[in-house]
Amino acid sequence: MLENLTPPARKGRCAFTRFRETLDSHDVQILDDAMADQNWTTHGLAIALRDRGAPLTYQTVYRHRTNTCACKRRGDADVGQPATG
């Protein structure tokens, strides 16, 4: 019954980055600024994005904001991340 059991193919990038890639440059800048703005809680940002039609959950935003998403595993964690330093 389980002879052909294999893990699913990885999509490579997280849902946050895939959503970000669908935006125009103006919206990308707004999103990046919001992600870097510590006045936005992750929960509040996730709700605001979802209210605007983004297919993102709190967990998706949290993982990307904390570099624990698929981007980090690929080495692309700086995509849409706040600058450090």
C-alpha positions in Angstrom: 0.0 0.0 0.0 2.8 2.5 0.8 5.4 1.3 -1.7 5.5 4.6 -3.6 5.4 6.9 -0.6 7.6 9.9 -1.3 7.8 13.4 0.2 6.0 16.1 -1.8 8.2 18.3 -4.0 9.3 21.5 -2.3 8.0 24.7 -3.8 11.3 26.3 -2.9 10.1 29.6 -1.6 7.6 30.3 1.1 4.0 31.5 0.6 5.0 35.0 1.7 7.7 35.3 -1.0 5.5 33.8 -3.7 2.8 36.4 -2.8 5.4 39.2 -2.7 6.5 38.2 -6.2 3.0 38.9 -7.6 3.0 42.5 -6.4 4.1 45.6 -8.4 7.1 47.5 -7.2 5.1 50.1 -5.3 3.3 47.4 -3.3 6.5 45.5 -2.7 8.0 48.6 -1.1 4.9 49.1 1.1 5.0 45.4 2.1 8.8 45.5 2.8 8.4 48.7 4.9 5.6 47.1 6.9 7.6 44.0 7.6 10.5 46.1 8.8 8.3 48.4 10.9 8.4 47.1 14.5 5.2 49.1 15.2 3.4 46.4 13.2 2.8 43.3 15.3 3.0 40.1 13.2 -0.6 39.3 14.0 -1.8 42.8 13.1 0.1 42.8 9.9 -1.2 39.4 8.9 -4.8 40.5 9.5 -4.3 43.8 7.6 -2.8 41.8 4.6 -5.6 39.2 4.7 -8.2 42.0 4.8 -6.7 43.3 1.6 -6.9 39.9 -0.1 -3.5 38.5 0.6 -3.6 34.7 1.0 -1.4 34.8 4.1 -1.8 33.5 7.6 -0.2 34.7 10.8 2.1 31.7 10.8 3.3 32.5 7.2 4.1 36.1 8.1 5.7 35.0 11.4 7.9 32.4 9.8 9.1 34.8 7.1 9.6 37.7 9.5 11.7 35.4 11.8 13.7 33.7 9.0 12.2 30.3 9.8 10.4 29.8 6.4 11.4 27.9 3.3 13.4 31.0 2.1 15.8 30.5 5.0 16.3 26.8 4.1 17.1 27.9 0.6 19.4 30.6 1.7 17.1 33.4 0.4 16.0 34.7 3.8 16.8 38.3 2.9 13.9 38.4 0.4 11.4 40.8 2.0 13.3 40.9 5.2 14.1 44.0 7.2 17.7 45.1 7.0 19.7 44.4 10.1 22.4 46.6 11.6 
